[in-house]
Amino acid sequence: MAEGQSIEQPTGPVELTVPARSEHLRVLRLVTTSVAASLDLDVDQLDDLRIAIDDLCSMLIEDAPAEARLHLSLRGRDGRLVAEGTVIGGKAGATIDPISQLILDGLDVEWANDEEAACFHLEAPRQGVP
């Protein structure tokens, strides 16, 4: 390895499980932003992540039963944040509404949702974006 080079170590994982209710989304946004900031993402990328996590987690809990819990896993890899969310303890939705899809597609994130498994996968920033 040349002088001045470093091997980037993965960050995390950071695991959170909260009741699947909208009042807990703020905690998920704050922790996501904190983990992402440790990866040196810029302010615009952090804002995009905040919006994406809010929309994707909201999608999962929309029809979740009262006893359900929302699990979020965060880790850094190669300067990018990888986030995965799922609902535990009850069937929830994973159908993204058209407006949220337009918003998510305009952000500096790559995302996918699985309607059958009621989960999502997100990576930010987009691959190949400076």
CYANA upper distance limits for C-alpha pairs under 8 A (distance plus 0.5 A):
  1 MET  CA      5 GLN  CA      7.14
  1 MET  CA      6 SER  CA      8.43
  8 GLU  CA     78 ASP  CA      6.90
  8 GLU  CA     79 GLY  CA      8.19
  9 GLN  CA     77 ARG  CA      7.87
  9 GLN  CA     78 ASP  CA      8.12
 10 PRO  CA     75 ARG  CA      7.56
 10 PRO  CA     76 GLY  CA      5.75
 10 PRO  CA     77 ARG  CA      5.32
 10 PRO  CA     78 ASP  CA      7.44
 11 THR  CA     75 ARG  CA      5.74
 11 THR  CA     76 GLY  CA      4.88
 11 THR  CA     77 ARG  CA      7.08
 12 GLY  CA     74 LEU  CA      7.12
 12 GLY  CA     75 ARG  CA      5.05
 12 GLY  CA     76 GLY  CA      6.89
 13 PRO  CA     73 SER  CA      6.97
 13 PRO  CA     74 LEU  CA      5.91
 13 PRO  CA     75 ARG  CA      5.02
 13 PRO  CA     76 GLY  CA      8.14
 14 VAL  CA     73 SER  CA      6.26
 14 VAL  CA     74 LEU  CA      5.53
 14 VAL  CA     75 ARG  CA      6.77
 15 GLU  CA     71 HIS  CA      7.79
 15 GLU  CA     72 LEU  CA      6.35
 15 GLU  CA     73 SER  CA      5.08
 15 GLU  CA     74 LEU  CA      6.92
 16 LEU  CA     28 LEU  CA      8.18
 16 LEU  CA     71 HIS  CA      6.15
 16 LEU  CA     72 LEU  CA      5.69
 16 LEU  CA     73 SER  CA      6.97
 17 THR  CA     69 ARG  CA      6.92
 17 THR  CA     70 LEU  CA      6.00
 17 THR  CA     71 HIS  CA      4.79
 17 THR  CA     72 LEU  CA      6.86
 18 VAL  CA     24 HIS  CA      7.21
 18 VAL  CA     69 ARG  CA      6.00
 18 VAL  CA     70 LEU  CA      5.86
 18 VAL  CA     71 HIS  CA      7.11
 19 PRO  CA     24 HIS  CA      7.55
 19 PRO  CA     67 GLU  CA      7.94
 19 PRO  CA     68 ALA  CA      6.80
 19 PRO  CA     69 ARG  CA      4.83
 19 PRO  CA     70 LEU  CA      6.44
 20 ALA  CA     24 HIS  CA      7.96
 20 ALA  CA     61 ILE  CA      6.00
 20 ALA  CA     64 ALA  CA      7.18
 20 ALA  CA     66 ALA  CA      7.92
 20 ALA  CA     67 GLU  CA      8.30
 20 ALA  CA     68 ALA  CA      6.01
 20 ALA  CA     69 ARG  CA      5.03
 20 ALA  CA     70 LEU  CA      5.35
 20 ALA  CA     87 VAL  CA      7.84
 21 ARG  CA     25 LEU  CA      7.96
 21 ARG  CA     61 ILE  CA      7.00
 22 SER  CA     58 SER  CA      7.40
 22 SER  CA     61 ILE  CA      8.05
 24 HIS  CA     28 LEU  CA      7.38
 25 LEU  CA     29 ARG  CA      6.74
 25 LEU  CA     54 ASP  CA      6.95
 25 LEU  CA     57 CYS  CA      7.74
 25 LEU  CA     58 SER  CA      8.20
 26 ARG  CA     30 LEU  CA      6.68
 27 VAL  CA     31 VAL  CA      6.68
 28 LEU  CA     32 THR  CA      6.51
 28 LEU  CA     53 ILE  CA      8.08
 28 LEU  CA     72 LEU  CA      8.17
 29 ARG  CA     33 THR  CA      6.60
 29 ARG  CA     50 ARG  CA      5.92
 29 ARG  CA     53 ILE  CA      6.87
 29 ARG  CA     54 ASP  CA      7.14
 30 LEU  CA     34 SER  CA      6.68
 30 LEU  CA     50 ARG  CA      8.39
 31 VAL  CA     35 VAL  CA      6.73
 32 THR  CA     36 ALA  CA      6.59
 32 THR  CA     49 LEU  CA      8.11
 32 THR  CA     50 ARG  CA      7.81
 32 THR  CA     53 ILE  CA      8.32
 32 THR  CA     74 LEU  CA      7.56
 33 THR  CA     37 ALA  CA      6.44
 33 THR  CA     46 LEU  CA      6.52
 33 THR  CA     49 LEU  CA      7.64
 33 THR  CA     50 ARG  CA      7.13
 34 SER  CA     38 SER  CA      7.05
 35 VAL  CA     39 LEU  CA      7.51
 35 VAL  CA     74 LEU  CA      7.96
 35 VAL  CA     75 ARG  CA      8.10
 35 VAL  CA     76 GLY  CA      8.16
 35 VAL  CA     81 LEU  CA      8.32
 36 ALA  CA     40 ASP  CA      7.50
 36 ALA  CA     41 LEU  CA      6.70
 36 ALA  CA     46 LEU  CA      7.34
 36 ALA  CA     76 GLY  CA      8.00
 36 ALA  CA     80 ARG  CA      8.31
 36 ALA  CA     81 LEU  CA      6.51
 37 ALA  CA     41 LEU  CA      6.12
 37 ALA  CA     42 ASP  CA      8.15
 37 ALA  CA     46 LEU  CA      7.70
 39 LEU  CA     76 GLY  CA      7.36
 39 LEU  CA     79 GLY  CA      6.07
 39 LEU  CA     80 ARG  CA      7.43
 39 LEU  CA     81 LEU  CA      8.04
 40 ASP  CA     79 GLY  CA      8.03
 41 LEU  CA     45 GLN  CA      6.41
 41 LEU  CA     46 LEU  CA      6.92
 41 LEU  CA     79 GLY  CA      8.42
 41 LEU  CA    125 PRO  CA      8.43
 42 ASP  CA     46 LEU  CA      6.74
 43 VAL  CA     47 ASP  CA      6.71
 44 ASP  CA     48 ASP  CA      6.72
 45 GLN  CA     49 LEU  CA      6.70
 45 GLN  CA    108 ASP  CA      6.94
 45 GLN  CA    124 ALA  CA      8.12
 45 GLN  CA    125 PRO  CA      7.12
 46 LEU  CA     50 ARG  CA      6.72
 47 ASP  CA     51 ILE  CA      6.86
 48 ASP  CA     52 ALA  CA      6.61
 48 ASP  CA    107 LEU  CA      6.06
 48 ASP  CA    108 ASP  CA      6.72
 48 ASP  CA    109 VAL  CA      7.80
 49 LEU  CA     53 ILE  CA      6.48
 49 LEU  CA    108 ASP  CA      8.40
 49 LEU  CA    109 VAL  CA      7.71
 49 LEU  CA    124 ALA  CA      7.69
 50 ARG  CA     54 ASP  CA      6.67
 51 ILE  CA     55 ASP  CA      6.69
 51 ILE  CA    104 LEU  CA      8.47
 52 ALA  CA     56 LEU  CA      6.48
 52 ALA  CA    104 LEU  CA      6.58
 52 ALA  CA    107 LEU  CA      8.14
 52 ALA  CA    109 VAL  CA      8.22
 53 ILE  CA     57 CYS  CA      6.32
 54 ASP  CA     58 SER  CA      6.41
 55 ASP  CA     59 MET  CA      6.63
 55 ASP  CA    100 SER  CA      7.05
 55 ASP  CA    104 LEU  CA      8.44
 56 LEU  CA     60 LEU  CA      6.99
 56 LEU  CA     96 ILE  CA      8.26
 56 LEU  CA    120 PHE  CA      7.52
 57 CYS  CA     61 ILE  CA      6.90
 57 CYS  CA     70 LEU  CA      8.38
 57 CYS  CA     85 GLY  CA      7.55
 58 SER  CA     62 GLU  CA      6.43
 59 MET  CA     93 GLY  CA      7.08
 59 MET  CA     94 ALA  CA      6.24
 59 MET  CA     95 THR  CA      7.16
 59 MET  CA     96 ILE  CA      6.60
 60 LEU  CA     64 ALA  CA      7.78
 60 LEU  CA     70 LEU  CA      8.45
 60 LEU  CA     86 THR  CA      7.62
 60 LEU  CA     87 VAL  CA      7.20
 60 LEU  CA     92 ALA  CA      6.44
 60 LEU  CA     93 GLY  CA      5.74
 60 LEU  CA     94 ALA  CA      5.68
 60 LEU  CA     95 THR  CA      8.46
 60 LEU  CA    118 ALA  CA      6.90
 60 LEU  CA    119 CYS  CA      7.40
 61 ILE  CA     70 LEU  CA      7.90
 61 ILE  CA     87 VAL  CA      7.83
 61 ILE  CA     92 ALA  CA      6.65
 61 ILE  CA     93 GLY  CA      7.36
 62 GLU  CA     92 ALA  CA      7.56
 62 GLU  CA     93 GLY  CA      7.03
 63 ASP  CA     92 ALA  CA      5.80
 63 ASP  CA     93 GLY  CA      6.44
 64 ALA  CA     68 ALA  CA      6.59
 64 ALA  CA     87 VAL  CA      8.29
 64 ALA  CA     90 GLY  CA      7.03
 64 ALA  CA     91 LYS  CA      6.84
 64 ALA  CA     92 ALA  CA      4.96
 64 ALA  CA     93 GLY  CA      7.64
 65 PRO  CA     90 GLY  CA      6.63
 65 PRO  CA     91 LYS  CA      7.95
 65 PRO  CA     92 ALA  CA      7.87
 67 GLU  CA     89 GLY  CA      7.13
 67 GLU  CA     90 GLY  CA      7.86
 68 ALA  CA     87 VAL  CA      7.10
 68 ALA  CA     88 ILE  CA      6.14
 68 ALA  CA     89 GLY  CA      5.15
 68 ALA  CA     90 GLY  CA      5.88
 69 ARG  CA     87 VAL  CA      6.18
 69 ARG  CA     88 ILE  CA      5.56
 69 ARG  CA     89 GLY  CA      6.85
 70 LEU  CA     85 GLY  CA      7.59
 70 LEU  CA     86 THR  CA      6.40
 70 LEU  CA     87 VAL  CA      5.10
 70 LEU  CA     88 ILE  CA      6.64
 71 HIS  CA     85 GLY  CA      6.06
 71 HIS  CA     86 THR  CA      5.85
 71 HIS  CA     87 VAL  CA      6.62
 71 HIS  CA     88 ILE  CA      7.49
 72 LEU  CA     83 ALA  CA      7.40
 72 LEU  CA     84 GLU  CA      6.19
 72 LEU  CA     85 GLY  CA      4.94
 72 LEU  CA     86 THR  CA      7.22
 73 SER  CA     83 ALA  CA      6.07
 73 SER  CA     84 GLU  CA      5.70
 73 SER  CA     85 GLY  CA      6.91
 74 LEU  CA     81 LEU  CA      7.45
 74 LEU  CA     82 VAL  CA      6.22
 74 LEU  CA     83 ALA  CA      5.09
 74 LEU  CA     84 GLU  CA      7.23
 75 ARG  CA     81 LEU  CA      6.36
 75 ARG  CA     82 VAL  CA      5.84
 75 ARG  CA     83 ALA  CA      7.18
 76 GLY  CA     80 ARG  CA      6.04
 76 GLY  CA     81 LEU  CA      5.09
 76 GLY  CA     82 VAL  CA      6.54
 77 ARG  CA     81 LEU  CA      6.87
 77 ARG  CA     82 VAL  CA      7.60
 80 ARG  CA    123 GLU  CA      7.10
 80 ARG  CA    124 ALA  CA      5.90
 80 ARG  CA    125 PRO  CA      6.53
 81 LEU  CA    122 LEU  CA      8.44
 81 LEU  CA    123 GLU  CA      6.01
 81 LEU  CA    124 ALA  CA      5.74
 81 LEU  CA    125 PRO  CA      7.80
 82 VAL  CA    121 HIS  CA      7.94
 82 VAL  CA    122 LEU  CA      6.25
 82 VAL  CA    123 GLU  CA      5.05
 82 VAL  CA    124 ALA  CA      7.28
 83 ALA  CA    121 HIS  CA      6.36
 83 ALA  CA    122 LEU  CA      5.56
 83 ALA  CA    123 GLU  CA      6.86
 84 GLU  CA    119 CYS  CA      7.78
 84 GLU  CA    120 PHE  CA      6.11
 84 GLU  CA    121 HIS  CA      5.06
 84 GLU  CA    122 LEU  CA      6.82
 85 GLY  CA    119 CYS  CA      5.93
 85 GLY  CA    120 PHE  CA      5.79
 85 GLY  CA    121 HIS  CA      7.21
 86 THR  CA    117 ALA  CA      8.42
 86 THR  CA    118 ALA  CA      6.57
 86 THR  CA    119 CYS  CA      4.80
 86 THR  CA    120 PHE  CA      7.19
 87 VAL  CA     91 LYS  CA      7.82
 87 VAL  CA     92 ALA  CA      7.10
 87 VAL  CA    118 ALA  CA      7.01
 87 VAL  CA    119 CYS  CA      7.39
 91 LYS  CA    118 ALA  CA      7.77
 92 ALA  CA    118 ALA  CA      6.51
 93 GLY  CA    115 GLU  CA      7.03
 93 GLY  CA    118 ALA  CA      6.13
 94 ALA  CA    113 ASN  CA      6.90
 94 ALA  CA    114 ASP  CA      6.80
 94 ALA  CA    115 GLU  CA      4.99
 94 ALA  CA    116 GLU  CA      8.08
 94 ALA  CA    117 ALA  CA      8.40
 94 ALA  CA    118 ALA  CA      5.30
 94 ALA  CA    119 CYS  CA      6.87
 94 ALA  CA    120 PHE  CA      8.22
 95 THR  CA    113 ASN  CA      8.19
 95 THR  CA    115 GLU  CA      6.35
 96 ILE  CA    100 SER  CA      6.94
 96 ILE  CA    101 GLN  CA      6.69
 97 ASP  CA    101 GLN  CA      6.69
 98 PRO  CA    102 LEU  CA      6.79
 99 ILE  CA    103 ILE  CA      6.84
100 SER  CA    104 LEU  CA      6.52
101 GLN  CA    105 ASP  CA      6.48
102 LEU  CA    106 GLY  CA      6.87
103 ILE  CA    107 LEU  CA      7.17
104 LEU  CA    109 VAL  CA      7.96
104 LEU  CA    111 TRP  CA      8.43
105 ASP  CA    109 VAL  CA      8.24
108 ASP  CA    124 ALA  CA      6.95
108 ASP  CA    125 PRO  CA      5.78
108 ASP  CA    126 ARG  CA      5.95
109 VAL  CA    122 LEU  CA      7.30
109 VAL  CA    123 GLU  CA      6.24
109 VAL  CA    124 ALA  CA      4.99
109 VAL  CA    125 PRO  CA      5.60
109 VAL  CA    126 ARG  CA      5.42
110 GLU  CA    122 LEU  CA      6.11
110 GLU  CA    123 GLU  CA      5.65
110 GLU  CA    124 ALA  CA      6.76
110 GLU  CA    125 PRO  CA      7.84
110 GLU  CA    126 ARG  CA      6.07
110 GLU  CA    127 GLN  CA      8.43
111 TRP  CA    120 PHE  CA      7.72
111 TRP  CA    121 HIS  CA      6.10
111 TRP  CA    122 LEU  CA      4.77
111 TRP  CA    123 GLU  CA      6.90
112 ALA  CA    120 PHE  CA      6.18
112 ALA  CA    121 HIS  CA      5.89
112 ALA  CA    122 LEU  CA      7.09
113 ASN  CA    118 ALA  CA      7.97
113 ASN  CA    119 CYS  CA      6.31
113 ASN  CA    120 PHE  CA      4.68
113 ASN  CA    121 HIS  CA      6.86
114 ASP  CA    118 ALA  CA      6.18
114 ASP  CA    119 CYS  CA      5.92
114 ASP  CA    120 PHE  CA      6.64
115 GLU  CA    119 CYS  CA      7.52
125 PRO  CA    129 VAL  CA      7.35
